[in-house]
């Protein structure tokens, strides 16, 4: 289903904050649109303070994107479990997000500035 997933450049500068810290700031974010689901912003790993992220054992599988692995966020203010995810080896239709990470907007502040 090539039209099931669309990936486009996310306009503007995207910032991710949690626990009083700026975790990421990017001009190179991607927006993934999957069917009727809300769009998801993916941030390149190079634009993320990876020292704040700790891999977890959580895994999920999407029939269109593949297997996702999860990360908790660790800041001085505490730990936020499974707050971000990535597709290390996504399926062909989602290949552009291979080196990107998405964050749950309910667990972090994700905004375009």
QUIZIKA-V247200 format. One record per residue. PHI is phi in radians with two decimals (none if undefined). OMEGA is omega as a letter, one per 40 degrees, with the letter a starting at -180 (NA if undefined). Layout:
# QUIZIKA-V247200
phi = <PHI,PHI>
omega = <OMEGA,OMEGA>
This chain:
# QUIZIKA-V247200
phi = <none,-1.10,-1.62,-1.19,-2.16,-2.14,-2.19,-2.29,-1.17,-1.47,-1.19,1.54,-1.83,-1.87,-2.17,-2.08,-2.23,-2.77,0.97,1.41,-2.03,-1.50,-1.58,-2.73,-2.58,-2.55,-1.73,-2.05,-1.20,-2.03,-1.94,-1.81,-2.00,-2.17,0.96,-1.68,-1.26,-1.09,-1.06,-2.09,-1.62,-1.98,-1.88,-1.11,-0.97,-1.10,-1.77,-1.99,-1.30,-1.09,-1.10,-1.42,-1.81,-2.20,-1.05,-2.03,-1.45,-1.18,-2.43,-2.35,-2.22,-1.94,-1.12,-1.80,-1.93,1.92,-1.61,-1.81,-1.97,-1.95,-2.33,-1.69,-1.78,-2.08,-2.26,-1.07,-1.42,2.45,-2.00,-2.04,-1.20,0.76,-1.58,-2.53,-2.60,-2.56,-1.89,-1.16,-2.32,-1.19,-1.16,-0.92,-1.14,-2.03,-0.95,-1.12,-1.64,-0.99,-1.89,-2.13,-2.27,-1.91,-2.14,-1.25,-1.06,-1.36,-1.96,-2.38,-1.71,-2.10,-2.52,-1.67,-2.01>
omega = <a,a,i,a,i,i,a,i,i,a,i,i,a,a,i,i,i,i,i,a,i,a,a,i,a,i,a,a,i,i,i,i,a,i,a,i,i,i,i,i,i,a,i,i,a,a,a,i,a,i,i,a,i,i,i,i,a,i,i,a,i,a,a,a,a,a,i,i,a,i,i,i,i,i,i,a,a,a,i,a,i,a,a,i,i,i,a,i,a,i,a,a,a,a,a,a,a,a,a,i,i,a,i,i,i,a,i,i,i,a,i,i,NA>
